[in-house]
Amino acid sequence: MRVARCCLALVGFLGVLSLASPAGAAVTVGQAFTPGNNCAGINFLLQLGVASGASYTMPSDGVIVAWSFTDGSVAQSNVVFKVARNVGGGTFQIVGQTAAGPQTANSKNSTPARISVRAGDVIGALFTSTGACVTHTADASDLYASTAADIAPPTFGSFTPGNGVKLPVTATLEPDADGDGYGDETQD
């Protein structure tokens, strides 16, 4: 009788495990395309919304394990990927950043990262050299926020809203089910 109860308990436990949902899969946020318009001086841009295509907003908590910037015909230098959290009133807290490695013109250039994020955080980039870094669009739903300052984590900064601009930046978001700050698929 004791063995039967043990076996029933084990079968029940295994049944519950089989009903558990599998861990989430990695997702890409942002969009890759060749930029058509130049930046000059210090330009820190966050993409807040887009009219179509992949969002630049984190759909869930997790860890950004890589990011990319697509260069135009002249490679950008000193590109820094940034993640920000909207705290209201045009103020964002920078929650993470990673500098790009060497860039290659007319290429999507990827850089590893490890930035813990929350659902709702947005991605963007800091540009400090002249060259193609955005594409101007005619769509008022392509929303961004910008500042002419380099704001480092975990600092808060004021940004000016705008529309009609898209950034050629993507990020790979992995789940972090164990909460250790490492992406579950490639970093754990």
Beta strands, then each sheet from edge to edge (+ up, - down):
strand 1: 27-30
strand 2: 37-39
strand 3: 43-49
strand 4: 62-70
strand 5: 80-88
strand 6: 91-99
strand 7: 108-117
strand 8: 122-127
strand 9: 131-136
strand 10: 143-147
strand 11: 156-158
strand 12: 160-163
strand 13: 165-166
strand 14: 169-174
sheet 1: 1+ 14- 4+ 7-
sheet 2: 2+ 9- 13+
sheet 3: 11+ 6- 5+ 8- 3+ 10- 12+
end
